[in-house]
Amino acid sequence: VITERQGGLRSSPVIVGQLTVSSIIWGSARMATLGYWVDQARAGRGIAPASVAMATDHCFRVLGLHRMEINIRPENRPSLRVVQKLGFREEGLRKRYLHIAGEWADHLSFAITAEEVPEGLLARLASSR
């Protein structure tokens, strides 16, 4: 879960979103897929980019993964902005990739490798602000 403390460090955290690292492949691939959502009322505050950066850094540095992928529906502008801010590169369109709301939806595929962010994604994000 992605949480936020609304009243300072002494307040209880509130759930504001979710991040999932799935489809982890070991062996010669060493990669995973990352998905996330953030409460629409909290969008635009940097929560999603920071969460994606922290999870990716953990996967690269602690788990030893090499590649992270994110797949986003083309009409989802806020999520497209997240991968743009973090420097994920677009790799193409996946036609009818996931079954969502009763139909197969196209997704744009983005990826980044550990070599592309030796300083880490969170450091990259902080230096871009």
PLY file of the C-alpha trace (Angstrom):
ply
format ascii 1.0
element vertex 129
property float x
property float y
property float z
element edge 128
property int vertex1
property int vertex2
end_header
0.00 0.00 0.00
0.98 3.63 -0.47
0.29 5.66 2.65
0.48 9.29 3.66
0.53 10.93 7.08
-1.86 13.86 6.90
-1.23 15.36 10.32
2.54 15.00 10.68
4.68 12.17 12.03
2.42 11.53 15.04
-0.68 10.94 12.90
-1.84 7.56 11.66
-1.04 6.82 8.02
-3.90 6.90 5.53
-4.01 4.61 2.48
-3.75 6.77 -0.65
-2.86 4.15 -3.28
-1.30 0.83 -4.14
1.84 -0.31 -5.92
2.44 -3.85 -7.11
5.60 -5.47 -8.40
4.54 -8.58 -10.28
5.62 -11.05 -12.94
9.10 -11.22 -11.44
11.36 -13.26 -13.69
14.74 -14.45 -12.43
17.46 -16.22 -14.42
18.84 -14.37 -17.40
15.94 -11.85 -17.56
15.91 -10.52 -13.95
12.93 -8.25 -14.59
9.48 -7.37 -13.25
6.36 -5.43 -14.10
5.21 -2.56 -11.91
1.66 -1.25 -11.58
0.21 1.45 -9.37
-2.72 3.72 -8.61
-3.14 6.78 -6.41
-6.34 8.31 -5.05
-7.50 10.86 -7.62
-7.84 13.52 -4.90
-4.09 13.22 -4.23
-2.92 13.08 -7.85
-0.37 15.64 -8.97
1.42 15.82 -5.63
4.35 13.57 -6.54
3.13 10.54 -4.61
3.09 8.15 -7.58
6.53 9.14 -8.98
8.14 8.86 -5.54
6.50 5.47 -4.89
7.51 4.08 -8.30
11.06 5.39 -7.80
11.41 3.82 -4.34
10.04 0.45 -5.49
12.25 0.40 -8.58
15.34 1.32 -6.54
14.54 -1.52 -4.12
14.11 -3.99 -6.98
17.39 -2.96 -8.59
19.56 -2.54 -5.48
18.17 -5.08 -3.03
16.60 -7.77 -5.21
19.17 -7.51 -8.00
16.66 -7.08 -10.81
17.90 -5.55 -14.06
14.76 -4.26 -15.79
11.43 -2.77 -14.73
8.42 -2.47 -17.04
5.26 -0.39 -16.70
2.25 -0.72 -19.01
-0.19 2.19 -19.23
-3.40 2.80 -21.15
-2.72 5.52 -23.75
-5.54 7.73 -22.43
-4.18 7.69 -18.85
-2.35 11.03 -18.95
-1.47 11.19 -15.23
0.29 7.81 -15.37
2.04 8.74 -18.61
3.36 11.81 -16.79
4.78 9.58 -14.03
6.94 7.52 -16.39
7.96 10.68 -18.26
9.12 12.34 -15.01
11.16 9.26 -14.11
12.74 8.75 -17.52
11.23 5.39 -18.47
11.57 4.92 -22.22
8.58 4.02 -24.38
8.95 0.65 -26.06
5.73 0.37 -28.01
2.04 -0.41 -28.05
0.66 -3.68 -26.71
-2.65 -4.26 -28.52
-5.48 -5.64 -26.36
-3.01 -6.24 -23.52
-5.29 -6.41 -20.44
-8.97 -7.15 -19.90
-10.38 -4.06 -18.12
-14.01 -3.08 -17.57
-15.28 -5.85 -19.81
-13.01 -5.30 -22.80
-9.45 -5.78 -23.95
-7.50 -2.53 -23.63
-4.38 -1.38 -25.46
-1.39 -0.32 -23.35
1.82 1.55 -24.01
4.86 -0.27 -22.67
7.68 1.57 -20.84
10.91 0.23 -19.35
14.08 1.20 -17.57
17.19 -0.80 -16.68
19.50 -0.55 -13.69
22.34 0.75 -15.89
20.21 3.71 -16.94
19.90 4.95 -13.36
23.14 4.20 -11.50
22.28 6.99 -9.03
18.81 5.49 -8.48
15.41 6.72 -9.60
14.62 8.52 -6.35
17.85 10.54 -6.65
17.01 11.29 -10.28
13.55 12.48 -9.30
14.91 14.67 -6.49
17.51 16.28 -8.77
14.86 17.10 -11.38
12.78 19.12 -8.90
0 1
1 2
2 3
3 4
4 5
5 6
6 7
7 8
8 9
9 10
10 11
11 12
12 13
13 14
14 15
15 16
16 17
17 18
18 19
19 20
20 21
21 22
22 23
23 24
24 25
25 26
26 27
27 28
28 29
29 30
30 31
31 32
32 33
33 34
34 35
35 36
36 37
37 38
38 39
39 40
40 41
41 42
42 43
43 44
44 45
45 46
46 47
47 48
48 49
49 50
50 51
51 52
52 53
53 54
54 55
55 56
56 57
57 58
58 59
59 60
60 61
61 62
62 63
63 64
64 65
65 66
66 67
67 68
68 69
69 70
70 71
71 72
72 73
73 74
74 75
75 76
76 77
77 78
78 79
79 80
80 81
81 82
82 83
83 84
84 85
85 86
86 87
87 88
88 89
89 90
90 91
91 92
92 93
93 94
94 95
95 96
96 97
97 98
98 99
99 100
100 101
101 102
102 103
103 104
104 105
105 106
106 107
107 108
108 109
109 110
110 111
111 112
112 113
113 114
114 115
115 116
116 117
117 118
118 119
119 120
120 121
121 122
122 123
123 124
124 125
125 126
126 127
127 128
